[in-house]
Amino acid sequence: MAGTARGLIEVQDFCLRYETMEGAVEAVSDTSLTVRPGEFVSIVGPSGCGKSTLLNALAGFLTPSGGRVTVDGEAISGPSADRGMIFQQYSLFPWKTVRQNVEFGLKMSGVSRGERERRARTLLGLAGLTPFENHYPDRLSGGMKQRVGIVRALATGPRILLLDEPFGALDAQTRLIMQQILTNMWQQLKISVLFVTHDIDEAIFLSDRIYVMTARPGSIKAEIVVPLPRPREPAMTLSSEFLGLRRGLMSLIREESIRAMGGEVSLDALKGLAINLEGQDLATVL
């Protein structure tokens, strides 16, 4: 409907079970969350808690065992151009140039050549990739390949963008640059983003809100509002507000990581380990 904000994600009582040789396994249980139109929300939690499972259900790759998953009130029944998905792997066509990769989905949808070129060049400009539009993927760095992947996902005009640890394979400096590029594109395009990451600092820096998931079977343990003003700069990560959010999130995730390991872990028993960690907070290694 004209004038109505689009990109409302609603997950209600979502659960997903799958069969193994040992029997049924419940990956996600009774999970509910919301992403409002234009909002940037992250999901964090211990390994194996179902973060990626939930994202794949939103992308339409998995069917829920129970509950309801909708975008703008419409139940998700499969993949759609309205939902862009970015993985950690780059997934570019090596035989196509940067611009041809970006235009691929549009071409398959029957968009005219002139419109394909216009959209591709506009988005490549936002991502700082205009000088490389005729390069092939093997000429690009990891960060540049991931930028192309994000631009390709955005080219079809999705209502929401789903990202599953997209920067996990990048070095620390490139990761920081990518975070700022993604933020800039999100703010200009005003779409809804749901972002899965293991990096607590990344989640705080990027997000309006953060959902923390429990150990398997995953469910929502906590919802954290990030009140930091925008635009955000890397220096903000040293502020007392940022560090306070970080401590709180680390505490929540540490509790679930211990559960995921199958029992209680005595911090006293690990005190000797801290001597070899050059003064790092013990929580950061659990």
C-alpha positions as CSV (number, residue, x, y, z in Angstrom):
1,M,0.0,0.0,0.0
2,A,1.4,3.4,-1.0
3,G,2.8,5.3,2.0
4,T,2.9,2.2,4.3
5,A,6.4,1.3,5.6
6,R,7.5,-2.1,4.4
7,G,9.8,-4.7,6.0
8,L,8.1,-5.7,9.2
9,I,9.4,-9.1,10.3
10,E,7.4,-11.0,12.9
11,V,8.4,-14.4,14.3
12,Q,5.8,-15.9,16.7
13,D,6.4,-19.1,18.7
14,F,8.8,-20.4,16.0
15,C,10.2,-23.9,16.5
16,L,12.1,-26.2,14.2
17,R,12.8,-29.9,14.6
18,Y,14.7,-32.3,12.4
19,E,15.3,-36.0,12.3
20,T,18.7,-37.7,12.9
21,M,19.8,-41.3,13.2
22,E,19.4,-40.8,17.0
23,G,15.9,-39.4,16.7
24,A,14.3,-35.9,16.6
25,V,16.4,-32.9,17.5
26,E,14.8,-29.6,18.5
27,A,17.0,-26.8,17.1
28,V,14.9,-23.8,17.9
29,S,12.0,-23.7,20.4
30,D,9.2,-21.2,21.1
31,T,11.0,-18.2,19.7
32,S,9.4,-14.9,19.0
33,L,11.0,-11.6,17.8
34,T,10.1,-8.5,15.8
35,V,12.1,-6.3,13.4
36,R,10.3,-3.0,12.7
37,P,10.5,-1.4,9.2
38,G,13.8,0.2,8.6
39,E,15.4,-1.2,11.8
40,F,18.8,-2.9,12.1
41,V,18.6,-5.9,14.5
42,S,21.2,-8.5,15.4
43,I,21.1,-12.0,16.8
44,V,23.9,-13.3,19.0
45,G,24.3,-16.5,21.0
46,P,26.5,-19.5,21.6
47,S,27.5,-21.8,18.7
48,G,24.7,-24.2,17.6
49,C,21.9,-22.2,19.2
50,G,19.9,-21.9,16.0
51,K,20.8,-18.3,14.9
52,S,21.4,-19.4,11.3
53,T,18.4,-21.8,11.4
54,L,16.1,-19.0,12.2
55,L,17.6,-16.8,9.5
56,N,17.2,-19.6,6.9
57,A,13.6,-20.0,7.8
58,L,13.1,-16.2,7.2
59,A,14.8,-16.6,3.9
60,G,12.4,-19.4,3.0
61,F,15.0,-22.2,2.8
62,L,13.5,-24.0,5.9
63,T,9.9,-24.7,6.9
64,P,9.1,-24.2,10.6
65,S,7.9,-27.2,12.6
66,G,5.6,-24.8,14.4
67,G,4.8,-21.2,14.9
68,R,4.5,-18.4,12.4
69,V,7.1,-16.4,10.4
70,T,5.8,-13.4,8.4
71,V,7.0,-10.3,6.5
72,D,4.5,-7.5,6.4
73,G,1.8,-9.9,7.6
74,E,2.4,-12.4,4.8
75,A,3.4,-15.9,5.8
76,I,6.8,-17.0,4.3
77,S,6.4,-20.0,1.9
78,G,9.7,-20.0,0.1
79,P,12.6,-17.8,-1.1
80,S,11.6,-14.4,-2.6
81,A,13.3,-11.4,-4.2
82,D,11.7,-9.4,-1.3
83,R,14.2,-11.0,1.1
84,G,17.9,-10.6,0.2
85,M,20.2,-13.1,1.9
86,I,24.0,-12.8,2.4
87,F,26.2,-15.6,3.6
88,Q,29.8,-15.7,4.8
89,Q,30.8,-17.4,1.5
90,Y,31.0,-14.9,-1.4
91,S,28.9,-17.0,-3.9
92,L,29.8,-14.8,-6.9
93,F,29.8,-16.1,-10.5
94,P,33.5,-16.3,-11.4
95,W,32.8,-16.0,-15.2
96,K,30.8,-12.7,-14.8
97,T,32.1,-9.2,-14.1
98,V,31.2,-7.3,-11.0
99,R,28.4,-5.5,-12.8
100,Q,27.1,-8.6,-14.5
101,N,27.0,-10.3,-11.1
102,V,24.9,-7.5,-9.7
103,E,22.6,-7.4,-12.7
104,F,22.0,-11.2,-12.7
105,G,18.9,-11.3,-10.5
106,L,17.4,-8.4,-12.4
107,K,18.0,-10.0,-15.7
108,M,16.3,-13.2,-14.5
109,S,13.3,-11.1,-13.4
110,G,13.0,-9.5,-16.9
111,V,14.2,-6.0,-16.0
112,S,15.2,-4.0,-19.0
113,R,18.9,-3.6,-19.8
114,G,18.8,0.1,-19.2
115,E,17.2,-0.3,-15.8
116,R,19.5,-3.1,-14.8
117,E,22.5,-0.9,-15.6
118,R,21.1,2.1,-13.8
119,R,20.4,0.2,-10.6
120,A,23.7,-1.7,-10.7
121,R,25.7,1.5,-11.1
122,T,23.8,3.4,-8.4
123,L,24.4,0.6,-5.9
124,L,28.0,0.0,-6.9
125,G,28.6,3.7,-6.4
126,L,27.2,3.5,-2.8
127,A,29.5,0.6,-2.1
128,G,32.6,2.3,-3.6
129,L,32.9,-0.3,-6.3
130,T,32.4,1.8,-9.5
131,P,36.1,1.6,-10.5
132,F,35.9,-2.2,-10.4
133,E,32.6,-2.8,-12.2
134,N,34.3,-4.6,-15.1
135,H,36.6,-6.7,-13.0
136,Y,36.1,-10.4,-12.5
137,P,35.8,-11.8,-8.9
138,D,39.3,-13.4,-8.9
139,R,40.7,-9.8,-9.1
140,L,38.9,-8.7,-5.9
141,S,39.8,-8.9,-2.3
142,G,37.6,-10.7,0.2
143,G,36.0,-7.5,1.4
144,M,35.3,-6.3,-2.1
145,K,33.7,-9.7,-3.0
146,Q,31.4,-9.4,0.0
147,R,30.5,-5.8,-1.0
148,V,29.5,-7.2,-4.5
149,G,27.4,-9.8,-2.8
150,I,25.6,-7.2,-0.7
151,V,25.0,-5.0,-3.7
152,R,23.7,-8.0,-5.7
153,A,21.2,-8.8,-2.9
154,L,20.1,-5.2,-2.8
155,A,19.7,-4.7,-6.5
156,T,16.3,-6.4,-6.7
157,G,14.9,-4.0,-4.1
158,P,14.2,-6.3,-1.2
159,R,12.1,-5.3,1.8
160,I,14.5,-6.9,4.2
161,L,18.2,-8.0,4.1
162,L,19.2,-11.1,6.0
163,L,23.0,-11.5,6.8
164,D,24.5,-14.7,8.2
165,E,28.0,-13.8,9.6
166,P,28.9,-12.0,6.4
167,F,32.2,-10.6,7.7
168,G,33.4,-13.6,9.6
169,A,36.1,-14.5,7.1
170,L,37.5,-11.0,6.9
171,D,40.5,-9.6,8.7
172,A,39.8,-7.1,11.5
173,Q,40.5,-3.9,9.6
174,T,38.5,-4.9,6.6
175,R,35.7,-6.0,8.9
176,L,35.5,-2.5,10.4
177,I,35.4,-0.9,7.0
178,M,32.7,-3.3,5.9
179,Q,30.6,-2.5,9.0
180,Q,30.6,1.2,8.1
181,I,29.9,0.6,4.4
182,L,26.9,-1.6,5.4
183,T,25.6,1.0,7.8
184,N,25.9,3.7,5.3
185,M,24.0,1.7,2.6
186,W,21.3,0.7,5.2
187,Q,20.7,4.3,6.2
188,Q,20.4,5.4,2.6
189,L,18.2,2.6,1.5
190,K,16.1,2.5,4.7
191,I,15.4,-1.3,4.6
192,S,15.0,-3.7,7.5
193,V,18.1,-5.8,8.4
194,L,18.4,-8.9,10.5
195,F,22.1,-9.7,11.1
196,V,23.6,-12.9,12.7
197,T,27.1,-12.6,14.2
198,H,29.3,-14.1,16.9
199,D,31.1,-10.8,17.3
200,I,29.6,-8.8,20.3
201,D,31.3,-5.6,19.4
202,E,30.0,-5.9,15.8
203,A,26.5,-6.4,17.0
204,I,26.6,-3.4,19.3
205,F,28.2,-1.1,16.7
206,L,25.7,-2.0,14.0
207,S,22.4,-2.5,15.8
208,D,19.3,-0.7,17.1
209,R,18.5,-3.8,19.1
210,I,20.1,-7.2,19.8
211,Y,18.4,-10.5,20.6
212,V,20.4,-13.0,22.7
213,M,19.6,-16.7,22.1
214,T,19.9,-19.5,24.6
215,A,21.9,-22.7,24.1
216,R,20.1,-25.4,22.0
217,P,17.2,-25.6,21.8
218,G,17.5,-22.0,21.0
219,S,15.0,-19.4,22.2
220,I,15.2,-15.7,23.0
221,K,17.0,-15.2,26.3
222,A,17.1,-11.3,26.3
223,E,16.4,-8.3,24.1
224,I,18.9,-5.5,24.4
225,V,18.3,-1.9,23.2
226,V,21.4,-0.1,21.9
227,P,20.9,3.6,22.7
228,L,24.1,4.8,21.1
229,P,23.5,7.8,18.7
230,R,24.1,7.6,15.0
231,P,26.1,8.0,13.0
232,R,28.6,5.7,14.8
233,E,32.3,5.9,14.6
234,P,34.9,3.3,15.6
235,A,36.1,5.5,18.5
236,M,32.7,4.9,20.1
237,T,33.7,1.4,20.9
238,L,35.9,2.8,23.7
239,S,33.1,4.7,25.4
240,S,31.7,3.7,28.8
241,E,28.3,3.2,27.3
242,F,29.6,0.8,24.7
243,L,31.8,-1.1,27.1
244,G,28.8,-1.4,29.5
245,L,26.7,-3.0,26.8
246,R,29.5,-5.3,25.9
247,R,29.9,-6.5,29.5
248,G,26.2,-7.2,29.8
249,L,26.1,-9.1,26.6
250,M,29.2,-11.1,27.3
251,S,27.7,-12.2,30.7
252,L,24.5,-13.3,29.0
253,I,26.3,-15.3,26.3
254,R,28.8,-16.8,28.7
255,E,26.0,-18.3,30.8
256,E,24.6,-20.0,27.6
257,S,28.0,-21.0,26.4
258,I,28.6,-22.9,29.7
259,R,25.2,-24.6,29.3
260,A,26.1,-25.5,25.7
261,M,29.2,-27.2,27.0
262,G,27.1,-29.5,29.1
263,G,27.5,-28.2,32.6
264,E,28.9,-25.7,35.0
265,V,32.4,-24.4,34.5
266,S,34.3,-23.1,37.6
267,L,35.8,-19.7,36.9
268,D,38.1,-20.3,39.9
269,A,39.5,-23.4,38.1
270,L,40.4,-21.1,35.2
271,K,42.2,-18.4,37.1
272,G,45.6,-19.7,36.1
273,L,44.7,-19.4,32.5
274,A,44.1,-15.6,32.9
275,I,47.8,-15.2,33.6
276,N,48.6,-16.2,30.1
277,L,46.0,-13.9,28.5
278,E,47.9,-10.6,28.9
279,G,45.3,-9.0,31.2
280,Q,42.2,-9.8,29.0
281,D,38.9,-10.1,30.7
282,L,38.3,-13.8,31.3
283,A,34.8,-13.5,30.0
284,T,36.1,-12.7,26.5
285,V,37.5,-16.2,26.1
286,L,34.5,-18.2,27.3
